C-alpha cells in the first residue's frame, strides 16, 4: 500500500488517506484530542435525574448504575487503547448510492476462503466483531481447520460509526442490503455469505430476499417472526415456545425505545447528542434492561457508547426504526438458505413462526448461555456456529 499524506476528516473525526484504488480509500480511527477533552468536561459536569424510589431498573436506567459507569468511564476507561484494537485491522471508506460507507476488510490467507459480511447490532458497531475476525480469517492459528476460513468484511451501517453523515431519507434495511451487495462486488467477491444480529440480522435476511447471484445464505442470531393469529400455529407450539413468547412480551414491555425511534427519533437524539451519560443510559439494551443476564463488560459497553458519542450518530440510528415503520413493505417469505442461533437470554426465535416466514432453514442451534450481544459475550460460540452453517453449503 502506497503511503500518502494524511488529512483530517472533520465530519468523522478520523484520519483518511487519499488516492484509493477503485473508489476505496484507506482509513484510520483517530479521534481528535479536543473531542476527548470535550468528553471529559461533559462527564465531569454530569447531572443525573432525581432518583426514583428504590433506584432499581423498574423505571429505566437507575442512578446507581450510572454513577458506577460514570466513575469507570472517567477514571479507568482508555479510549486510545480501544483505538489501537480497532486499528489492528485495515479500515476503508467508499461511496455507494451517494453514501459514505466505512468497513473493515480482512482477506484470509487461506485459499478458497468464504467471503463473509459481519453485520452489527443496534445499538452497536463494527466493534461487535473485533474478537471474531482473527478466528474467522485464520482458523488454524486459533485451533480450527483451514477449510473453515473466511475473508471478512465488517461494514458500519450507513449513518452509524464512520459511515457518516447519513445523506438522505429512505435508508431501510432493504436499501442497506443492496448497498452491501454493491460493496462486496466492488471488493471483487462473486460469491459471499452474511452473518448478523439485531439490525444486522434484519439486513442479512433482506440479503436472502434479494438473493443476488452467488449469495450463499445468512446466519443470524434472531429470526423476527411473530404469531399471525392462525390457531393452527399454536397447536404446534412446545412448552419452550410459550416461554419464548413470554420473553417477547417482557421485551416489548421494556423496549420503549422502539416506539420513540419509530415516531420521534430526532427529538430524543437531541439529549443523546448533548450528554454522553444520557447516551449510555439510553443504550440500556447492553445491560438487557437490568434483568441481570447481560455478560458484556463495562469496557465493552463504554467502547460502543463512546464510539456512538464521538461520531454523533444516535439520530441516524433511531431513523432506521422510523424508516422501517413507514416503509409500507409487504411481508415476504424468504426462500434462500438461512440459519439461526438462539441464545438463552436474547430474543428467542420460535421455530413454528420462523419456518412460516423462511422456507429453507438449514441450521438451528439453541444455547443455554448468552444474550443479545453474543458476539461480544461468547465470540467463540458465535464463530463456531457460523462455521457450522457454512459447512452445509
N, C-alpha and C positions, 0 to 999 in steps of 0.2 A: 504494500500500500504506500502510495506516494504521500509524503508529509507536505502539507500546505499550511499557509498562515492561518492561525485560529482567529475567529471573530466571535464576539459575544452576541447571542441572540437575546434581545431584551424581552421578547414575548415568552419564551420558555425558560429563561434564566439558565441556559446551558451553553456549553461551547460546541460549535459545529465547525466542520471543515468543508470547504467548498470544492468544486470541480469533481463531484462524484460521478461514477460511471452509470450510464443509462438512467439518469434521473434519481439515483440513490446516492446519498452523501453520508459520510461517517458523522458520528455524533458522540458527545461525551457529557455525562451528567456532571454539572459543576454549578451549584447554587452560589450566587454571589455572597460575599461576606456581609454586605449590607442587609441582605434578606435574613441572614442568620441573626444579625444584631436586632433587626426589627422584631423577629420572632421572640427573642429573649426579652425584649421590652414588653411585648404583649403578654407573654406568660407571667412576667413579674407583676403586671397590672391586672391580672385575672380577678374578676368579680363573680363569685358564684351566686346562684339564686338563693332566695330564702329556703332554708332547709325544710323538706316535707316531714311531717310526723313519722317517726320511725326510721327515716333516712334509709329505706331499703329500695329495691328495684320496682316496687309496685306502681309508682308514679312515673317511672322512667329512670334515666341515669342518675344515681344518687350522689350527693356531695362527698360522702366518704370515699367513694371510688375515684371521683375526680381529683380530690386532694392528693390521694396516693399516686395517681398517674401524673398529676402536675408536678409533684416532687421528683418523680423519676425523670420526667421529660426535662426539667430544669437542671437537675444535678447529676444525672447518670447517663442519659442518652447521648450518643455521639453520632451526629449526622454524617460527619466526614467518613467515619468508619463504614456507614451504610453506603455512601457513595463509592467507596473502594469495592465493596461487594458488587454493586451494580456494574461498575466499570471493569470488572473482571471479565465481562462478556462484551462482544462487539455490538454497539448500538448504531442505528442508522435512521435517517429520515428520508421520506419520499413524498411526492404529491400524487394523490389519486382522487378523481372526482372533485377536484378543486380543494381537497383537504390535505393538510399535512398529516402524515401517518408515521409514527415512531415505532420502531420494532428492534428487538434483539434477533440476531441471526447467527446460529452456531451450526455450521455443517459438520456432520460426523466424518471422521477419517475412515470409517468402515465402508467398504464397497457395498453398494446396494442398500444403504440405509434408507429407511422410510421417511420422507418429508412429513413433518408434523407441525400443525398450528396448535399453540397453547393459548387458550382464551380465558381471560381473567374474570374475576368476580365483580359484584357491586356490594359494598364499597371495597375496592381492591385495585390491583395494578399488576404490571409485569412482575413485581416483586413476589407475587404469589408463587412463582415457579423457579426462583433462583436456586433452590436446593434440589430441584429435579433436573436441571439442564445437564449437569455432569453425568449422572447415571443414565439419562436417556441417550446422550450423544456418544458416550464412551462406556458402554455397559461392562466391558471386560475389566476395566480399571476399578469397577465397583462390584465385582463378583458376579457379573452376568455373562451373557453369551453375545458374541459378535453379531449374530443374526438378528438380535433384538435392538440393533442400533437405529436411532432416529436422527435426522437433521432437523433441528428445532428452529421455529420462528415464533417469537413471542411479541405480538403487537400490542400497543396501547389503543383501546377503543377511541375512535375519533372524539375529540373534546376532552379526553382524560389523559393523565400522565403528561407526556410530551407531544402527544398528537393534538397540538393546540395552535391557534384558537379554533373552536368549532365555527365554521364559516357560514352555515346556513341552517334552515329548518329541515325537518323531514328525515332526520337520522334515526331510522328504525333498525331493529336487529337484522331485518332482511337486507337493508341497504349496506349495513356493515359487512354482512356475509359476502355480498358481491364485491365490496372493496377488498376484502381479504383474499378472495379468489384472484382478483387482479394482481394483488401483491405477490401471491405465490407464483403466478405466471411470469411476473416481472423478474422474480428471482430465478427463473429457469426451471421450475418444477412442473412437470406434465402430469404428475400424479401425487396425491398427498391425502392425509387424513387430518382429523381435528380432535382435540380434547378440550372440554370446557366445564366451568362451574358457574352457577347463578346466571348472570347476563351472558357469560361465556358459553354456558350450556344452551341458552336460547339461540345464540349465534351459530353454535355447532349444529343444532337441529335445522336452522334455516339453511345452512350449507347442504344438509341432507335433502331438504326440499328443493333447493336449487340444483343439486346433483350435477355439478359441472363435470365435463369429461375428465376421466381419470380420478375422480373422487373416491376415496377408499372407505369412507364412513366416519362416524363420530362416536367417541366415547365421552360420556358426560357423567356428572355427579348427581344430576336431577333430571327427571322427565316430568315436566309440569303438566300432568294430566289430572283432571278432576271429574267428579261424578257428573253424568249427563242427565240424571233423573230417571233413566231407564231402570225399572225394578229388576230386570234380568241381570244387570251388573252386580247388584247387591247379593244376589243368590250365589255368586261365585266367590264372594269375599271370604277370606280366612280371618281368624282372630287377630293375627298380626296386622292385617289390612285395616281393621277397625281402629287398632291402636295408632296406625299411621294417620288415619283421618282425624283422630283426636289431636294428634300433633299439628296437623294442618290448621285445625280450629284454634289451637293455642297460638300458633304463629300469627294467624290473622288478628287475634286479639291484641297482640303487642306490636305488630308491624305497621303502625300508623303512617310511617314514612311513605308507604306505597301510595296511600290516598293523597297525601300532601304533595308528593312529587308529581303525581298524575294530574294535579289540578293547579298548583301554585308553586312550581319549582323555583322560579326566580325570586319569589318573595322570601322563602325560607333561606335561600342561598345568601341573602344579604347578611344575616347574622353569622352564617358559617364562614363567609369570606372575610369577616371582620374579627373573628375570635377563634384562635386555634383550639382553645379548650372547648369552645362550642362545637367546632368541627369534630373533635374527639367524642364529645357526648352524643352527637347526632349519629355517629358511626357505632352505636351500641350493639349492632349485629355482630361485631367482632367478639363481643362477650356473650353472645347468644342471649341477649337481653337480661343478663344477670341470673340465669337459671342454674349456674354452676357447672355447666357441661363443657364450656369452651376450653380448649387446650392450647390456644395461642398464647404466646408470651407477651410481656409488656413491650419488649423490644420490637417484636413483630407488629403489634398494634400501632405503636408510635411511629415506626418507619412508614407504614401505609398512610397514616393520618398526616404525617409531616409532608409526604410526597404530594398528597392532595392539597394540603395547605400551600406549599411553595408554588405549585402550578395553578392554584386558584381555579380548580376545576369542579367544585361542588355543584355549581349551577348546571353545567353541561351533563354531569352525571344524572342529576334529577330530571333533566329534559328527556332522557331516554324513557322514563316512566310515562311522561306526558305524551310523547310521540307514539308509543305503543298503545296507550289508552285511546288515542284519537285517530289511529291509522285506518280503522274500519276494515282490517284484513279478515277474510273468512277463514275459519279453521280448515286445515288440510291434513290429510293422513300422510305421514312420512313413509315412503316405501324403500328408502335406502337403508343400508346396514347401520345399526346403532347399538350401542351397549351402555349399560348404566351400572355404576357402583353406588350403593345406598349405605350411608354411614349412620350409625345409631342415633346421633343427636343432631342430624340435619333434617331437612325436608325429606320425608320418606315417600319415594315414588311407589305407587300402588300398581302392581303388575296388570291387574284387570283393566284399569283405565289406560295404562301406558300401551298395552297391546292393541287397544281400540284405536289409538292415535298413531301408532308406529307398527307397521306390519312386518318388519324384519328385525326384531330384537334378537341379536345373536349372542349376547353376553349379559349376564345379570349376576352381580355379586353383592352380598349383604355383609356388612362389617359391624362387629359388636362394639367398636370404639371409634371415636372421631366425629366431627361435626361439619358445619357449613364450610369451614376453611381447612378441609382435609389436606389440601396441597401444602399448607403451612404446618399443620399439626402432624400429619403422617405422610410425608412425601414419599417414603419408600413404598408404602402400601399403594398409593395412587400410581406411582411408577409401575409397580408390578401389575396392576390391573390394566393399565394402558398396554403393556407388553402382551398380556394375555388376549386382550381384544384384537390387537392387530396380528397376532399369530393366526387368527381364524379367518384370514383372507381367502 
